[in-house]
Amino acid sequence: MLDHNKLFDFTALAALKLPKSRAPTRENSTGTGSQPPAQQWQILPTEIFERIIDFLHADKTALVSCSMVCRDWFPTSRYHLYTLLPVIPVSLGGDCHKVNTAVALPGNCLLYGTNNGVYLSRNRTLVKVLKLPAVSQLDIVETHNLLLVLSGRRLLIGPLHLATGGDSALLSRRLVPYSSDASFFQVGDHAGKRVVVCVVHAGRFSSHFKLMEVVDTSDAGTFALQHLRSFYLPDRARSVHIWNKTVGVGLRSGFQCVEPLSLVTFPVPVGPPSPTYEDKKCRAMFRVGERFLLCYDCCAFYMDKAGTSYEAAFTIRWNNPAKQFALAAPYLLAFTDIGLQVWRTDTGAWAQTVYGTGIRLLSVTPQIVIKMGDGRVIAIRCAEPYVAGVREGATTVGAAG
């Protein structure tokens, strides 16, 4: 029986390298040219094959085999494969070993961040749009036509339409630096409909957080960042999460919540630490309905708005430490040393494991994009609807450590 990992891998390979459809003829058939007409290949309409494949809707192995036959068989086979797994790969590119980060764009385009610049991938063709050193994080704000680039420790912003249009010369001139000592950043919605960027400098003993609001400038259709609030926390930051009224921070010593307007800071969850996992490392926080999901390297559990922990009643545990997380409700994706593990956030049940070393999360909006150990860049498609507007998983891209 084909396991989840092989099915995931075969489907990704099929999407990346589809065999060309070739109609059988007298020359390429197994028989000789002297065969009578009754023994020659008969060409059937594609609809007939699709109807036959429909009867294999519950047979994973048969569907994978059908998807590898020809292009005409692939769409129907893939449609049924998508109903058998919670997480399905959609191949975006191959052999991208030098990619540090990536973000998906409308129209099946990708922006890649590498050690020597930013590249635009469209129709499997790479175009260099920015020459920058050590690009470690990319993000976009489509509603405000903004591209954010972390190069080295500098945060730069520029017009997104110039990147997608491939105008590298004008984009380079329009780039504006906003920080020269950033470890990572996070984009989110705060205090209503305001879009803010939180720039984090994670020092060894303390971390500095700078909240900046995206504002409209005098030029039509252009936006800039305006300083909103700054604060310090006395520990090294691993992740940051922006919500409507508070900012959640994953520190080396535990999770903290900060109210940016009043600068009131309080640790979460409230109460004594669990004796079972005293050495667990904070990784990420996600809002799930009216509760918050706290993710550590070895487990995850809920807390309510008051900070009360539900660890005793509901805990998801895995054996291998996880450094990166993404939320695709109702699934939690945990990136461990042995591969990608998928868990249900409503029942706590294991749903899927994709084994492999070096699987890494690249971005979460507008699609979850991962990099496989062999260099393939793959977008994750969930069997149940995924709200792409929620940016609560992006912080773990640059903050794991």
Secondary structure by P-SEA (a helix, b strand, c coil): cccaaaaaaaaaaaaaccccccccccccccccccccccccbbbbcaaaaaaaaaaacccaaaaaaaaaccccccaaaaaaaaaaccbbbbbcccccccccccccccccbbbbbcccbbbbbcccccccccccccccbbbbccccbbbbbbcccbbbbccaaaaaacaaaaaaaacccccccccccccccccccbbbbbbbbccccbbbbbbbbbcccccccbbbbbbccccccccccccccccccbbbbbcccbbbbbccccccccccccccccccccccccccccccccbbbbbccccccccccccccccccbbbbbcccccbbbbcccbbbbbccccbbbbbcccccccccccccccccccccccbbbbcccbbbbbbbbccccccccccccccccccc
